[in-house]
Amino acid sequence: MNTAPIQTDALVIGAGPVGLYTVFQLGLQGVAVQVVDVLPQAGGQCVELYPDKPIFDIPGIPRCSGRELAQRLLAQVAPFKPHFHFNRQVSSLVLQADGRWQVSTTSGIAPATHFMARTVFIAAGVGAFVPKELKLEGLATWLGSQLFYRHAPTSATHGQRVLVVGGEDEAVACAVALAQGGAQSVTLVHRRDVLQAPPAALAPFNTLRAAGKIKFLTGQLTGLSASADRLQQVQLTTPEDHTAAVPLDTLVVCQGVSPKLGPIADWGLDMARKQLRVSTETFATSAPGIYAVGDVITYPGKKKLIVCGFHEATLAVFAAAQTLCPEASGVLQYTTSSALLQQRLGVAGTPARC
């Protein structure tokens, strides 16, 4: 079913720290924002790769974790009420006759979403974080029907025999949620007999396992069986080289994520060594109305630091604001003294938009 594109002045691709700070700067300019990210939550690689590791080089914050940084940035953009679209990967950008960009996204569990944006800000970091695939011949046939990565719709798990593959906190949390959410049975498979999850995640898992609501198997999936166009069971090979057939209705793979450049390379933008070329004055790309910031870009002297991305986002937004808000005076305003900016931040009066 086709739906009308979502109209927006600005679309930010990527909800990592630099993408979130881009949203903040757009909010200060009074620009309404839509945000798309392939991950199920904001935070980018800070949350996906090092959520609990300390970061020491964020201005004004002596120490914080990747997760805490994402939470702080989300709190900072909250007054502007941006609209987030998670679990969606941008597949195409098409320039329209009126200068806007039609942006299409794909999702493994929901219909495609389309946007019509006056400006686009690419803050995709090192690329889209996509799930690590389970390498099993013929398995991809059931992607979206019986095979899911990281999460599955309720319709595919309620009252079903669900097999979860993975051994870290995401897999453990998935198994717990499924066992508590109406699955007929839940089996977790990991190549080792030790799960790499924090105690807070393992406590409910162990309780449900003791109650017989979760089964834990050690080994690797090495084969599958199907009949009547449905996946019926998979073959598990244990560390002792024994094999066993595990019946299932739904397979959820939670083996982590890895960055891939993805469709960006197909958007027709000028690139060098898999990074976007930009103007350091405006951080505009080779296409009109498209800006890029953060680790996805390259220019002489570029440093892949979060603080540098914040600087890039600020200049990109100021450049775009001249097009988005041509009636604005262009006089630089400061949050310490500008009544307009304070209104937009919700700390005085009623938020205003350009």
N, C-alpha and C positions, 0 to 999 in steps of 0.2 A: 504494500500500500504506500503510495507516494504522499508525502506531506510537504507543505509549503516550507521554503527555506526560512530559517530564523534570521531576521533582519538585525544587524548590529553595526555600530560604528567601528568597533575594534574586536578582533578575534585573536586571542593569545593561544598559541600552540605550545603546550608544555606548562605544567604546574609545579615545576621545581622551584627552588629559591629565586632564581632570576626571573622566571615567568611570573611568580607571585609578586615580585617587586615591580615588574612591568605593570601588573594590574593596579598596584598601589599608585604608581605615578599617573596612570591613566585616570584613576579615580580623582586624584588631585586636580586634574585638568577638566573634570566634569564629564568624562567620556564613559558611557555604558559599555560593559565588557562581557563577552562570552569566552569561556576557557575550555579547551579540549586537552585531554591527556589520555594516553593509552593505558595508564595504570589505574587501579581502582581507588586511589586516593592521591591527595596532593603531597608534594615533598620531593619527587624525582629521585635521583640517585642517593640523596642524603637519607631518605627513608628506606629505600630499597637495598642499598649496599652497606650503609654504616649508620643505622638508626640510633645506636647507643654509644657510638664512638665519640669522643670529645672533639670539638672544633674550637680552635683558639684564636682565629684571625678574623672574626666578625667584629666590625667597629662597635665599640661601646658594650660588647658582651664578652667578658674575659674568657668564659667557657660555656659551651652548651653542646648538647648532642644534636645529631642530624634531625631527629624527631622533634626536639624542642625548637630548633630553628624553624622548621616547617610550621609548628604550632604558633610561634610568635608572628610569623609572616601572615598566616591565616587570620590571626587576631587583628593585624594591622590593616588588612584589606576588608575586614568585616563591615565597616561603615558604608562601603560602596556597594555591597550586596551583589558581587559578581555571580554569574551563573556558570556553574561547573558541569562539564560533561565528561565523566570518567569512563574508562573501559572503551575508549574510542580512538582509533588511529586515523589521522587525516590521510586520505588516499589521493585526492586531486585538488588542484586549484585552477580555476578557469577564469580568465579575465573577461569581464562583460563589456558591452559597448558603452555603458555609462561610467566605466572606470572602477566599478566594484568587482570584488572577487567572489565567485561562487566556490565554496569550499565543501567538499563531501567527505564524510567519515564512514568508517566501517566498524562493526562490532561483531564479535563472535556470538553474542547472546541477545542482541536487540537489532531492530531495523536500523538502516542507515539514517544518519542525520545530516542535513544540509544547512549551510549558512550562506547569507549574502552579506559580505563585510566590506565596509569602506576602506579599512586598513587591516593588515594581518601582521602579527608580531610572532616570529618564529623563535621560540626559546626552548628548543628541543634537546639541549645539552649534547651529550655524546650520541644521541639518537634515541629512537623509541625503545623502551625496555619491554622486550617481548618475552613470553614464557619460553623456558627451555623445553624443547620438544622431547617426547618419549620416542626413542628410535625403535620402532617395531614394525616390521614389514606388513603393509596392508592396514595399519591402524587408522591412518588418516581418513579412510572411507567413512568413519563414523563421527568425524569432527562436527560438532554442533547438534548431533542427535543423541549419541551415547558417550562421546568423548568430549571432555571440556578441560580447559587449562585454568587453574587457579580457583575457579568458582563455577557453579552450574546453576541454572534456573531451578526454582522449586518444582516445576513440572517434571524435571528429569530426575529428581531425588526423592520426592515425597512417596513413601510406600515402596521404595525401590531398594534393591541390593546395590550398595555403592562401594566401590573400591577406590581408595585414595592412595596415590603414589607420592612419597616424599618423606623426609625425615626432619625437616626444620620446623620452626614455630608456625609458619603458614600452613603446612600440611597438618600439624597437630591441631591447630585452631579450626581448620576445615573439618577434620574428623569429628571434633567435639560439637561443632555447630550442626553437622548433619545428624549426629546421634541424638541431639536434643531437638532437632527440627522435624522429625517425622519420617526419617528414612527407615525402611524395614530392617536393614542391617548395615553396619559400617565396618569395613576392613581397611586397615592401614598397612601398606607394604613399604618397607625401607630396606636398602641393601645391607644395612648394619643393624645390630640389635640394640644400639644406643641412639636415642633420639636427641637431636641438637636443638633443644627448645628450652626457654627459661623455666624455672620452677613454677612460676605463676601459670604458665600454659600447660605444664605437665600435670599439675594437681588435678584439674577436672578430667583430663584424659585418663589418668590412672584410676580415678574413681569410676568412670564409665567403663573402663576396661575390666575392673574388678566386678562390676555389676553385669558383665556379659554383653554390654551394649556396643562395645568396640572390640574388634579382634585385631591383634597385631602380629604380622608375619614378617619374617626376615628373608630377603632374597631379591632377585631381579626378575622382571617379566621378560620371557624369552620367546613367547609364541602366543597365538590366539586361535580361537575356534568360533565359527559363525555358521548360522543356518537361517534360512528364511529371511535373508537380508538383515539379520540382526546379530550383533556381537553377543555371544552366549557365555564365553569364558576365556580366561587367559591362563597361560602356563607360567608357573612360578618355579624358578630354579634356586634352591637354597644354597648357602655357603658350603654345605656338605655335598653339593652336586646332586641332590635329590630333586625330583620334579613333582609338582602337584598342580591339579586343575582347580582354579578358583572361579566359581560362577559369579556373574555380575549382570546388572542391568545398566549401570552408569559407571564410567571411569573418569575420575577427576585427578589430573596430574598437577602436583604442586612441587616442582623441582627448582623453583627460583626463576630468575629472569636474567637476560643478557642484553646488552645494548646493540642495536643494529640501526644503521643509517635509515633503512626503510625507504618509503616512497619519496623522500626529499630529493633524492638523486634524479627523480623523474619529473620534477616540477619545472624544469627549464631554466633554473636559476644559475647564475655564474658561480662556479665552484673551483676550489683548488684543494687537492688531496682530501677529498670528501668533506670539505668544510665550505661554508658559504662566504663569498667575498662581499665585503660591505664598505661603504664610505665611513671613515672615522669621524666625519662631521655630523652625519645624521643616522648612521647605522642602517641606511637603506641598502637593499639588495639591488640586483640588476633589474628588478621588475618594479614598476610604479606602484606605490602603496603597500609594498611588502618590506618589512624591517626584520632584522635578525640580531639577536643578542646572546651572550653566554658562550658556552663551549662549542656551539655549532658553527661559530664563525671564525674567520681568520683575517688578519691584517698585520702589517709590520709592527712588531713589538707586542703582539697579543699574548696575554698571560691567562691561563685557565684557572682563574681564581674567582670565588663567589663575589668578592668585593669589586672586581673588575666588571663582572656582569651587572652589578647594581649601577655602576657608572654608565655602562652601555645602554641599559634600559632607560635611564633618565634622559640621556641625549636623544635616544630614538623617539621617546614619547614627546619631548618638546618639539622635535622636528615634525612629527605627525600632527601635533596639535594645531600647527599653522594651517593645515588643510582641513582638519576636522572642525575647528572653531575659528574660521576666518574673521569673525567679528570681534574676537578677543583682542585686547589691547597689545598683548605680547610683552607687557612689562613684567619682569620677574617678580614673583611674590614669594613670601616666606611664611611658613606655617606658624612662626612665632608671632607674626603681626598682621597677617592677612585675614580679615573677617570672612572673606569668601572661602578661602581654604579651610578655615575652622568650621564654617557651616557645612562644607562638604564632608569633613571628618566627623560631623555630628557632635562637636564639642561646643557649638554655639549656633542658635537659630535653627533654621530648616535647611537641609542639604539642597544645594543648587546645582543645576546642570547647565552646560553651555548650550 
